């Protein structure tokens, strides 16, 4: 049976530089690649050596997604939840739905385009 993992998710955002900067600070990631997208627009891949977000934009990108559209949320694992929350707040975004649960802690935030992220820490 094959084994696998999520390699990347591709998200449309209105400002790829702003979004990439947030994930670089929040997750300790770096820009892996930048260039024109296959069907127009521009893409930045920001991540580590095995996982990344492909942040895509074009002149028609509008943001303002409704909660749960186009997806419920993207989960991000961090080793310091309190430090991660400070970075989200410093970016001008609002954490919500904080919870302690077995086996960890979490909060959520909506980015500037309305995409929901869950930030979780175990241990």
N, CA, C and O atoms as CSV, one atom per row, in Angstrom:
chain,resi,resn,atom,element,x,y,z
A,1,UNK,N,N,0.843,-1.176,0.000
A,1,UNK,CA,C,0.000,0.000,0.000
A,1,UNK,C,C,0.890,1.241,0.000
A,1,UNK,O,O,1.854,1.302,0.764
A,2,UNK,N,N,0.587,2.232,-0.842
A,2,UNK,CA,C,1.371,3.471,-0.854
A,2,UNK,C,C,1.245,4.230,0.469
A,2,UNK,O,O,0.236,4.137,1.168
A,3,UNK,N,N,2.278,4.968,0.782
A,3,UNK,CA,C,2.264,5.879,1.933
A,3,UNK,C,C,2.525,7.268,1.400
A,3,UNK,O,O,3.203,7.419,0.384
A,4,UNK,N,N,2.006,8.282,2.057
A,4,UNK,CA,C,2.215,9.630,1.559
A,4,UNK,C,C,2.004,10.680,2.626
A,4,UNK,O,O,1.762,10.378,3.795
A,5,UNK,N,N,2.102,11.906,2.192
A,5,UNK,CA,C,1.875,13.059,3.055
A,5,UNK,C,C,1.464,14.217,2.170
A,5,UNK,O,O,1.664,14.174,0.956
A,6,UNK,N,N,0.894,15.245,2.762
A,6,UNK,CA,C,0.581,16.440,1.993
A,6,UNK,C,C,1.882,17.165,1.699
A,6,UNK,O,O,2.645,17.487,2.610
A,7,UNK,N,N,2.130,17.419,0.433
A,7,UNK,CA,C,3.336,18.134,0.032
A,7,UNK,C,C,3.083,19.636,-0.002
A,7,UNK,O,O,3.907,20.417,0.475
A,8,UNK,N,N,1.935,20.048,-0.568
A,8,UNK,CA,C,1.627,21.472,-0.602
A,8,UNK,C,C,0.134,21.693,-0.761
A,8,UNK,O,O,-0.607,20.792,-1.155
A,9,UNK,N,N,-0.283,22.885,-0.452
A,9,UNK,CA,C,-1.625,23.375,-0.759
A,9,UNK,C,C,-1.434,24.658,-1.557
A,9,UNK,O,O,-0.506,25.424,-1.297
A,10,UNK,N,N,-2.307,24.890,-2.524
A,10,UNK,CA,C,-2.219,26.067,-3.379
A,10,UNK,C,C,-3.392,26.978,-3.039
A,10,UNK,O,O,-4.547,26.591,-3.214
A,11,UNK,N,N,-3.107,28.180,-2.555
A,11,UNK,CA,C,-4.128,29.116,-2.110
A,11,UNK,C,C,-4.066,30.401,-2.920
A,11,UNK,O,O,-2.979,30.925,-3.165
A,12,UNK,N,N,-5.206,30.911,-3.336
A,12,UNK,CA,C,-5.272,32.203,-3.999
A,12,UNK,C,C,-5.407,33.289,-2.941
A,12,UNK,O,O,-6.321,33.258,-2.116
A,13,UNK,N,N,-4.488,34.248,-2.973
A,13,UNK,CA,C,-4.491,35.377,-2.038
A,13,UNK,C,C,-4.341,36.665,-2.844
A,13,UNK,O,O,-3.956,36.635,-4.013
A,14,UNK,N,N,-4.645,37.786,-2.211
A,14,UNK,CA,C,-4.557,39.054,-2.927
A,14,UNK,C,C,-3.161,39.660,-2.892
A,14,UNK,O,O,-2.830,40.476,-3.753
A,15,UNK,N,N,-2.331,39.283,-1.920
A,15,UNK,CA,C,-0.987,39.855,-1.781
A,15,UNK,C,C,-0.033,38.732,-1.376
A,15,UNK,O,O,0.089,38.416,-0.193
A,16,UNK,N,N,0.641,38.131,-2.356
A,16,UNK,CA,C,1.491,36.975,-2.060
A,16,UNK,C,C,2.689,37.331,-1.185
A,16,UNK,O,O,3.126,36.509,-0.379
A,17,UNK,N,N,3.226,38.543,-1.329
A,17,UNK,CA,C,4.364,38.927,-0.499
A,17,UNK,C,C,3.957,39.042,0.970
A,17,UNK,O,O,4.681,38.581,1.853
A,18,UNK,N,N,2.801,39.655,1.233
A,18,UNK,CA,C,2.309,39.807,2.611
A,18,UNK,C,C,2.047,38.432,3.219
A,18,UNK,O,O,2.443,38.170,4.355
A,19,UNK,N,N,1.383,37.556,2.470
A,19,UNK,CA,C,1.079,36.221,2.983
A,19,UNK,C,C,2.355,35.409,3.200
A,19,UNK,O,O,2.488,34.735,4.222
A,20,UNK,N,N,3.289,35.463,2.259
A,20,UNK,CA,C,4.543,34.726,2.408
A,20,UNK,C,C,5.304,35.197,3.646
A,20,UNK,O,O,5.849,34.378,4.386
A,21,UNK,N,N,5.345,36.502,3.874
A,21,UNK,CA,C,6.048,37.044,5.047
A,21,UNK,C,C,5.439,36.521,6.344
A,21,UNK,O,O,6.168,36.209,7.286
A,22,UNK,N,N,4.115,36.424,6.402
A,22,UNK,CA,C,3.462,35.891,7.604
A,22,UNK,C,C,3.902,34.461,7.859
A,22,UNK,O,O,4.278,34.136,8.985
A,23,UNK,N,N,3.868,33.597,6.856
A,23,UNK,CA,C,4.219,32.196,7.070
A,23,UNK,C,C,5.708,32.010,7.329
A,23,UNK,O,O,6.097,31.081,8.036
A,24,UNK,N,N,6.534,32.864,6.776
A,24,UNK,CA,C,7.962,32.802,7.097
A,24,UNK,C,C,8.182,33.092,8.574
A,24,UNK,O,O,8.954,32.390,9.228
A,25,UNK,N,N,7.519,34.114,9.114
A,25,UNK,CA,C,7.667,34.456,10.542
A,25,UNK,C,C,6.986,33.429,11.438
A,25,UNK,O,O,7.550,33.014,12.450
A,26,UNK,N,N,5.784,33.022,11.070
A,26,UNK,CA,C,4.976,32.144,11.907
A,26,UNK,C,C,5.548,30.736,12.004
A,26,UNK,O,O,5.488,30.114,13.064
A,27,UNK,N,N,6.107,30.228,10.898
A,27,UNK,CA,C,6.522,28.833,10.849
A,27,UNK,C,C,8.018,28.627,10.646
A,27,UNK,O,O,8.483,27.489,10.583
A,28,UNK,N,N,8.783,29.727,10.541
A,28,UNK,CA,C,10.210,29.587,10.291
A,28,UNK,C,C,10.505,29.079,8.896
A,28,UNK,O,O,11.557,28.488,8.655
A,29,UNK,N,N,9.583,29.307,7.977
A,29,UNK,CA,C,9.727,28.858,6.600
A,29,UNK,C,C,10.531,29.854,5.781
A,29,UNK,O,O,10.878,30.932,6.265
A,30,UNK,N,N,10.826,29.491,4.540
A,30,UNK,CA,C,11.546,30.366,3.623
A,30,UNK,C,C,10.906,30.275,2.238
A,30,UNK,O,O,10.144,29.353,1.946
A,31,UNK,N,N,11.227,31.229,1.415
A,31,UNK,CA,C,10.749,31.213,0.036
A,31,UNK,C,C,11.522,30.148,-0.735
A,31,UNK,O,O,12.743,30.232,-0.866
A,32,UNK,N,N,10.817,29.164,-1.235
A,32,UNK,CA,C,11.428,28.067,-2.000
A,32,UNK,C,C,11.512,28.388,-3.481
A,32,UNK,O,O,12.455,27.976,-4.157
A,33,UNK,N,N,10.523,29.128,-3.990
A,33,UNK,CA,C,10.460,29.432,-5.413
A,33,UNK,C,C,9.500,30.585,-5.623
A,33,UNK,O,O,8.550,30.765,-4.861
A,34,UNK,N,N,9.756,31.362,-6.658
A,34,UNK,CA,C,8.876,32.460,-7.050
A,34,UNK,C,C,8.912,32.559,-8.562
A,34,UNK,O,O,9.966,32.426,-9.184
A,35,UNK,N,N,7.741,32.793,-9.147
A,35,UNK,CA,C,7.728,32.956,-10.586
A,35,UNK,C,C,6.329,33.069,-11.143
A,35,UNK,O,O,5.341,33.071,-10.408
A,36,UNK,N,N,6.266,33.164,-12.469
A,36,UNK,CA,C,4.962,33.253,-13.120
A,36,UNK,C,C,4.207,31.929,-12.985
A,36,UNK,O,O,4.796,30.849,-13.033
A,37,UNK,N,N,2.894,32.043,-12.816
A,37,UNK,CA,C,2.054,30.849,-12.734
A,37,UNK,C,C,1.760,30.328,-14.134
A,37,UNK,O,O,1.854,31.069,-15.113
A,38,UNK,N,N,1.409,29.069,-14.223
A,38,UNK,CA,C,1.191,28.426,-15.524
A,38,UNK,C,C,0.115,29.120,-16.353
A,38,UNK,O,O,0.257,29.232,-17.570
A,39,UNK,N,N,-0.950,29.584,-15.723
A,39,UNK,CA,C,-2.063,30.186,-16.458
A,39,UNK,C,C,-2.155,31.695,-16.229
A,39,UNK,O,O,-3.238,32.274,-16.305
A,40,UNK,N,N,-1.026,32.321,-15.950
A,40,UNK,CA,C,-1.002,33.751,-15.672
A,40,UNK,C,C,-0.952,34.001,-14.179
A,40,UNK,O,O,-1.190,33.097,-13.378
A,41,UNK,N,N,-0.643,35.225,-13.813
A,41,UNK,CA,C,-0.494,35.541,-12.399
A,41,UNK,C,C,0.894,35.199,-11.906
A,41,UNK,O,O,1.811,34.959,-12.692
A,42,UNK,N,N,1.033,35.181,-10.583
A,42,UNK,CA,C,2.335,34.951,-9.955
A,42,UNK,C,C,2.163,34.039,-8.759
A,42,UNK,O,O,1.121,34.050,-8.103
A,43,UNK,N,N,3.193,33.245,-8.474
A,43,UNK,CA,C,3.158,32.293,-7.369
A,43,UNK,C,C,4.444,32.390,-6.558
A,43,UNK,O,O,5.530,32.581,-7.106
A,44,UNK,N,N,4.302,32.256,-5.245
A,44,UNK,CA,C,5.433,32.064,-4.338
A,44,UNK,C,C,5.202,30.743,-3.614
A,44,UNK,O,O,4.113,30.498,-3.095
A,45,UNK,N,N,6.224,29.893,-3.581
A,45,UNK,CA,C,6.189,28.690,-2.753
A,45,UNK,C,C,6.959,29.024,-1.475
A,45,UNK,O,O,8.154,29.313,-1.524
A,46,UNK,N,N,6.278,28.984,-0.347
A,46,UNK,CA,C,6.913,29.267,0.936
A,46,UNK,C,C,6.734,28.045,1.824
A,46,UNK,O,O,5.618,27.562,2.018
A,47,UNK,N,N,7.871,27.539,2.374
A,47,UNK,CA,C,7.794,26.346,3.199
A,47,UNK,C,C,9.155,25.909,3.678
A,47,UNK,O,O,10.074,26.715,3.819
A,48,UNK,N,N,9.271,24.605,3.930
A,48,UNK,CA,C,10.566,24.033,4.290
A,48,UNK,C,C,10.962,23.051,3.186
A,48,UNK,O,O,10.483,23.168,2.059
A,49,UNK,N,N,11.812,22.105,3.491
A,49,UNK,CA,C,12.320,21.218,2.449
A,49,UNK,C,C,11.291,20.188,1.980
A,49,UNK,O,O,11.448,19.623,0.898
A,50,UNK,N,N,10.239,19.931,2.769
A,50,UNK,CA,C,9.287,18.886,2.401
A,50,UNK,C,C,7.850,19.371,2.228
A,50,UNK,O,O,7.061,18.702,1.562
A,51,UNK,N,N,7.496,20.497,2.799
A,51,UNK,CA,C,6.115,20.970,2.802
A,51,UNK,C,C,6.088,22.456,2.495
A,51,UNK,O,O,6.972,23.202,2.917
A,52,UNK,N,N,5.063,22.887,1.752
A,52,UNK,CA,C,4.973,24.315,1.466
A,52,UNK,C,C,3.554,24.719,1.115
A,52,UNK,O,O,2.699,23.880,0.830
A,53,UNK,N,N,3.322,26.030,1.141
A,53,UNK,CA,C,2.118,26.624,0.595
A,53,UNK,C,C,2.486,27.312,-0.701
A,53,UNK,O,O,3.442,28.086,-0.750
A,54,UNK,N,N,1.734,27.034,-1.745
A,54,UNK,CA,C,1.876,27.754,-3.009
A,54,UNK,C,C,0.884,28.906,-2.939
A,54,UNK,O,O,-0.327,28.690,-2.978
A,55,UNK,N,N,1.388,30.110,-2.836
A,55,UNK,CA,C,0.548,31.306,-2.729
A,55,UNK,C,C,0.443,31.924,-4.107
A,55,UNK,O,O,1.443,32.356,-4.682
A,56,UNK,N,N,-0.758,31.966,-4.632
A,56,UNK,CA,C,-1.007,32.392,-6.001
A,56,UNK,C,C,-1.829,33.681,-6.004
A,56,UNK,O,O,-2.717,33.866,-5.172
A,57,UNK,N,N,-1.521,34.565,-6.947
A,57,UNK,CA,C,-2.353,35.747,-7.151
A,57,UNK,C,C,-2.388,36.094,-8.629
A,57,UNK,O,O,-1.518,35.695,-9.404
A,58,UNK,N,N,-3.405,36.840,-8.995
A,58,UNK,CA,C,-3.524,37.403,-10.335
A,58,UNK,C,C,-4.373,38.660,-10.218
A,58,UNK,O,O,-4.926,38.915,-9.148
A,59,UNK,N,N,-4.497,39.446,-11.263
A,59,UNK,CA,C,-5.256,40.704,-11.158
A,59,UNK,C,C,-6.724,40.517,-10.776
A,59,UNK,O,O,-7.360,41.462,-10.310
A,60,UNK,N,N,-7.267,39.319,-10.962
A,60,UNK,CA,C,-8.668,39.071,-10.615
A,60,UNK,C,C,-8.861,38.558,-9.193
A,60,UNK,O,O,-10.001,38.407,-8.755
A,61,UNK,N,N,-7.773,38.282,-8.453
A,61,UNK,CA,C,-7.896,37.772,-7.083
A,61,UNK,C,C,-8.580,38.825,-6.209
A,61,UNK,O,O,-8.136,39.972,-6.143
A,62,UNK,N,N,-9.636,38.434,-5.556
A,62,UNK,CA,C,-10.423,39.383,-4.769
A,62,UNK,C,C,-10.429,39.107,-3.277
A,62,UNK,O,O,-10.670,40.034,-2.504
A,63,UNK,N,N,-10.180,37.899,-2.834
A,63,UNK,CA,C,-10.242,37.595,-1.410
A,63,UNK,C,C,-11.666,37.721,-0.907
A,63,UNK,O,O,-12.623,37.594,-1.672
A,64,UNK,N,N,-11.798,37.974,0.401
A,64,UNK,CA,C,-13.112,38.116,1.001
A,64,UNK,C,C,-13.890,36.817,1.039
A,64,UNK,O,O,-15.117,36.828,0.947
A,65,UNK,N,N,-13.191,35.689,1.175
A,65,UNK,CA,C,-13.857,34.398,1.209
A,65,UNK,C,C,-14.745,34.297,2.445
A,65,UNK,O,O,-14.397,34.816,3.505
A,66,UNK,N,N,-15.866,33.645,2.315
A,66,UNK,CA,C,-16.740,33.375,3.451
A,66,UNK,C,C,-16.141,32.223,4.255
A,66,UNK,O,O,-15.445,31.371,3.702
A,67,UNK,N,N,-16.413,32.201,5.562
A,67,UNK,CA,C,-15.905,31.120,6.412
A,67,UNK,C,C,-16.343,29.772,5.836
A,67,UNK,O,O,-17.524,29.554,5.565
A,68,UNK,N,N,-15.378,28.879,5.657
A,68,UNK,CA,C,-15.660,27.569,5.098
A,68,UNK,C,C,-15.594,27.524,3.583
A,68,UNK,O,O,-15.796,26.464,2.990
A,69,UNK,N,N,-15.315,28.654,2.943
A,69,UNK,CA,C,-15.223,28.716,1.480
A,69,UNK,C,C,-13.881,29.335,1.126
A,69,UNK,O,O,-13.622,30.443,1.597
A,70,UNK,N,N,-13.037,28.744,0.370
A,70,UNK,CA,C,-13.219,27.521,-0.402
A,70,UNK,C,C,-12.915,26.252,0.385
A,70,UNK,O,O,-13.116,25.159,-0.145
A,71,UNK,N,N,-12.446,26.344,1.612
A,71,UNK,CA,C,-12.149,25.178,2.424
A,71,UNK,C,C,-12.419,25.528,3.878
A,71,UNK,O,O,-12.553,26.703,4.220
A,72,UNK,N,N,-12.500,24.522,4.730
A,72,UNK,CA,C,-12.796,24.791,6.133
A,72,UNK,C,C,-11.639,25.499,6.828
A,72,UNK,O,O,-11.834,26.574,7.395
A,73,UNK,N,N,-10.454,24.928,6.798
A,73,UNK,CA,C,-9.262,25.601,7.320
A,73,UNK,C,C,-8.022,24.807,6.928
A,73,UNK,O,O,-8.103,23.665,6.476
A,74,UNK,N,N,-6.875,25.449,7.117
A,74,UNK,CA,C,-5.575,24.810,6.932
A,74,UNK,C,C,-4.952,24.710,8.315
A,74,UNK,O,O,-4.865,25.711,9.024
A,75,UNK,N,N,-4.520,23.525,8.707
A,75,UNK,CA,C,-3.908,23.316,10.017
A,75,UNK,C,C,-2.406,23.514,9.955
A,75,UNK,O,O,-1.730,22.989,9.070
A,76,UNK,N,N,-1.889,24.285,10.915
A,76,UNK,CA,C,-0.456,24.574,11.006
A,76,UNK,C,C,0.049,24.120,12.370
A,76,UNK,O,O,-0.532,24.481,13.394
A,77,UNK,N,N,1.110,23.343,12.396
A,77,UNK,CA,C,1.702,22.846,13.633
A,77,UNK,C,C,2.880,23.721,14.022
A,77,UNK,O,O,3.773,23.955,13.207
A,78,UNK,N,N,2.894,24.214,15.270
A,78,UNK,CA,C,4.001,25.029,15.780
A,78,UNK,C,C,4.500,24.437,17.092
A,78,UNK,O,O,3.790,23.678,17.752
A,79,UNK,N,N,5.730,24.790,17.465
A,79,UNK,CA,C,6.273,24.309,18.732
A,79,UNK,C,C,6.054,25.287,19.876
A,79,UNK,O,O,6.286,24.932,21.032
A,80,UNK,N,N,5.611,26.519,19.587
A,80,UNK,CA,C,5.355,27.528,20.621
A,80,UNK,C,C,4.084,28.285,20.243
A,80,UNK,O,O,4.129,29.240,19.467
A,81,UNK,N,N,2.961,27.856,20.792
A,81,UNK,CA,C,1.672,28.434,20.425
A,81,UNK,C,C,1.565,29.896,20.843
A,81,UNK,O,O,1.009,30.706,20.101
A,82,UNK,N,N,2.087,30.251,22.017
A,82,UNK,CA,C,2.005,31.636,22.479
A,82,UNK,C,C,2.796,32.570,21.574
A,82,UNK,O,O,2.317,33.653,21.238
A,83,UNK,N,N,3.996,32.172,21.175
A,83,UNK,CA,C,4.795,32.992,20.259
A,83,UNK,C,C,4.098,33.108,18.906
A,83,UNK,O,O,4.105,34.178,18.297
A,84,UNK,N,N,3.499,32.023,18.433
A,84,UNK,CA,C,2.773,32.050,17.164
A,84,UNK,C,C,1.599,33.025,17.239
A,84,UNK,O,O,1.347,33.767,16.289
A,85,UNK,N,N,0.893,33.026,18.342
A,85,UNK,CA,C,-0.238,33.944,18.489
A,85,UNK,C,C,0.225,35.403,18.465
A,85,UNK,O,O,-0.442,36.255,17.877
A,86,UNK,N,N,1.338,35.688,19.087
A,86,UNK,CA,C,1.874,37.059,19.061
A,86,UNK,C,C,2.174,37.491,17.623
A,86,UNK,O,O,1.895,38.632,17.254
A,87,UNK,N,N,2.730,36.608,16.820
A,87,UNK,CA,C,3.044,36.926,15.419
A,87,UNK,C,C,1.767,37.209,14.643
A,87,UNK,O,O,1.726,38.145,13.844
A,88,UNK,N,N,0.735,36.422,14.862
A,88,UNK,CA,C,-0.552,36.631,14.190
A,88,UNK,C,C,-1.121,37.999,14.574
A,88,UNK,O,O,-1.598,38.735,13.711
A,89,UNK,N,N,-1.072,38.335,15.844
A,89,UNK,CA,C,-1.581,39.629,16.322
A,89,UNK,C,C,-0.753,40.775,15.749
A,89,UNK,O,O,-1.311,41.778,15.305
A,90,UNK,N,N,0.573,40.636,15.753
A,90,UNK,CA,C,1.444,41.676,15.193
A,90,UNK,C,C,1.176,41.908,13.708
A,90,UNK,O,O,1.417,43.003,13.199
A,91,UNK,N,N,0.680,40.885,13.012
A,91,UNK,CA,C,0.345,41.016,11.592
A,91,UNK,C,C,-1.002,41.721,11.402
A,91,UNK,O,O,-1.430,41.955,10.272
A,92,UNK,N,N,-1.662,42.054,12.505
A,92,UNK,CA,C,-2.949,42.736,12.431
A,92,UNK,C,C,-4.128,41.792,12.280
A,92,UNK,O,O,-5.221,42.218,11.907
A,93,UNK,N,N,-3.920,40.521,12.564
A,93,UNK,CA,C,-4.973,39.516,12.445
A,93,UNK,C,C,-5.460,39.129,13.836
A,93,UNK,O,O,-4.747,39.321,14.822
A,94,UNK,N,N,-6.674,38.585,13.919
A,94,UNK,CA,C,-7.298,38.324,15.218
A,94,UNK,C,C,-7.469,36.834,15.483
A,94,UNK,O,O,-8.246,36.168,14.799
A,95,UNK,N,N,-6.742,36.299,16.482
A,95,UNK,CA,C,-6.935,34.901,16.868
A,95,UNK,C,C,-8.306,34.720,17.535
A,95,UNK,O,O,-8.820,35.635,18.180
A,96,UNK,N,N,-8.890,33.521,17.369
A,96,UNK,CA,C,-10.169,33.231,18.013
A,96,UNK,C,C,-10.270,31.726,18.261
A,96,UNK,O,O,-9.428,30.949,17.812
A,97,UNK,N,N,-11.309,31.338,18.979
A,97,UNK,CA,C,-11.603,29.921,19.282
A,97,UNK,C,C,-10.415,29.199,19.893
A,97,UNK,O,O,-10.039,28.114,19.449
A,98,UNK,N,N,-9.826,29.808,20.915
A,98,UNK,CA,C,-8.738,29.165,21.641
A,98,UNK,C,C,-9.298,27.934,22.364
A,98,UNK,O,O,-10.415,27.968,22.880
A,99,UNK,N,N,-8.522,26.858,22.398
A,99,UNK,CA,C,-8.967,25.663,23.095
A,99,UNK,C,C,-7.772,24.845,23.554
A,99,UNK,O,O,-6.769,24.714,22.853
A,100,UNK,N,N,-7.913,24.302,24.746
A,100,UNK,CA,C,-7.004,23.273,25.234
A,100,UNK,C,C,-7.760,21.963,25.078
A,100,UNK,O,O,-8.906,21.853,25.513
A,101,UNK,N,N,-7.142,20.987,24.475
A,101,UNK,CA,C,-7.802,19.709,24.262
A,101,UNK,C,C,-6.740,18.628,24.265
A,101,UNK,O,O,-5.554,18.907,24.091
A,102,UNK,N,N,-7.165,17.408,24.462
A,102,UNK,CA,C,-6.221,16.308,24.431
A,102,UNK,C,C,-5.938,15.979,22.971
A,102,UNK,O,O,-6.872,15.580,22.275
A,103,UNK,N,N,-4.751,16.113,22.470
A,103,UNK,CA,C,-3.485,16.178,23.195
A,103,UNK,C,C,-2.776,17.528,23.123
A,103,UNK,O,O,-1.566,17.564,23.348
A,104,UNK,N,N,-3.444,18.634,22.825
A,104,UNK,CA,C,-2.702,19.884,22.662
A,104,UNK,C,C,-3.545,21.129,22.889
A,104,UNK,O,O,-4.578,21.098,23.558
A,105,UNK,N,N,-3.071,22.221,22.312
A,105,UNK,CA,C,-3.736,23.528,22.389
A,105,UNK,C,C,-3.847,24.078,20.977
A,105,UNK,O,O,-3.079,23.704,20.090
A,106,UNK,N,N,-4.835,24.991,20.772
A,106,UNK,CA,C,-5.005,25.544,19.441
A,106,UNK,C,C,-5.709,26.888,19.484
A,106,UNK,O,O,-6.341,27.253,20.475
A,107,UNK,N,N,-5.581,27.617,18.374
A,107,UNK,CA,C,-6.412,28.774,18.077
A,107,UNK,C,C,-6.559,28.857,16.571
A,107,UNK,O,O,-5.847,28.188,15.822
A,108,UNK,N,N,-7.486,29.682,16.145
A,108,UNK,CA,C,-7.745,29.890,14.729
A,108,UNK,C,C,-7.545,31.359,14.394
A,108,UNK,O,O,-7.587,32.213,15.280
A,109,UNK,N,N,-7.327,31.660,13.108
A,109,UNK,CA,C,-7.364,33.039,12.635
A,109,UNK,C,C,-7.746,33.038,11.164
A,109,UNK,O,O,-7.536,32.059,10.449
A,110,UNK,N,N,-8.313,34.157,10.729
A,110,UNK,CA,C,-8.605,34.373,9.317
A,110,UNK,C,C,-7.534,35.304,8.768
A,110,UNK,O,O,-7.227,36.325,9.382
A,111,UNK,N,N,-6.963,34.962,7.617
A,111,UNK,CA,C,-5.986,35.868,7.014
A,111,UNK,C,C,-6.716,37.038,6.364
A,111,UNK,O,O,-7.936,37.152,6.484
A,112,UNK,N,N,-5.990,37.890,5.691
A,112,UNK,CA,C,-6.551,39.103,5.102
A,112,UNK,C,C,-7.588,38.801,4.029
A,112,UNK,O,O,-8.423,39.650,3.716
A,113,UNK,N,N,-7.541,37.609,3.469
A,113,UNK,CA,C,-8.468,37.232,2.404
A,113,UNK,C,C,-9.636,36.391,2.895
A,113,UNK,O,O,-10.504,36.008,2.110
A,114,UNK,N,N,-9.661,36.101,4.202
A,114,UNK,CA,C,-10.744,35.304,4.764
A,114,UNK,C,C,-10.452,33.819,4.825
A,114,UNK,O,O,-11.340,33.041,5.174
A,115,UNK,N,N,-9.221,33.392,4.494
A,115,UNK,CA,C,-8.862,31.979,4.598
A,115,UNK,C,C,-8.592,31.661,6.061
A,115,UNK,O,O,-7.828,32.361,6.727
A,116,UNK,N,N,-9.224,30.599,6.557
A,116,UNK,CA,C,-9.090,30.233,7.965
A,116,UNK,C,C,-7.916,29.281,8.172
A,116,UNK,O,O,-7.714,28.341,7.403
A,117,UNK,N,N,-7.151,29.546,9.225
A,117,UNK,CA,C,-6.034,28.700,9.620
A,117,UNK,C,C,-6.222,28.282,11.065
A,117,UNK,O,O,-6.634,29.084,11.903
A,118,UNK,N,N,-5.919,27.021,11.355
A,118,UNK,CA,C,-5.863,26.528,12.723
A,118,UNK,C,C,-4.392,26.374,13.080
A,118,UNK,O,O,-3.632,25.753,12.338
A,119,UNK,N,N,-3.991,26.936,14.208
A,119,UNK,CA,C,-2.613,26.813,14.682
A,119,UNK,C,C,-2.652,25.928,15.919
A,119,UNK,O,O,-3.361,26.228,16.880
A,120,UNK,N,N,-1.896,24.844,15.895
A,120,UNK,CA,C,-1.954,23.849,16.959
A,120,UNK,C,C,-0.551,23.541,17.471
A,120,UNK,O,O,0.430,23.598,16.729
A,121,UNK,N,N,-0.486,23.213,18.760
A,121,UNK,CA,C,0.763,22.797,19.376
A,121,UNK,C,C,0.478,21.602,20.281
A,121,UNK,O,O,-0.488,21.612,21.044
A,122,UNK,N,N,1.318,20.576,20.195
A,122,UNK,CA,C,1.172,19.377,21.028
A,122,UNK,C,C,2.315,19.329,22.013
A,122,UNK,O,O,3.478,19.499,21.648
A,123,UNK,N,N,1.971,19.095,23.274
A,123,UNK,CA,C,3.017,18.933,24.287
A,123,UNK,C,C,3.405,20.181,24.999
A,123,UNK,O,O,4.275,20.150,25.869
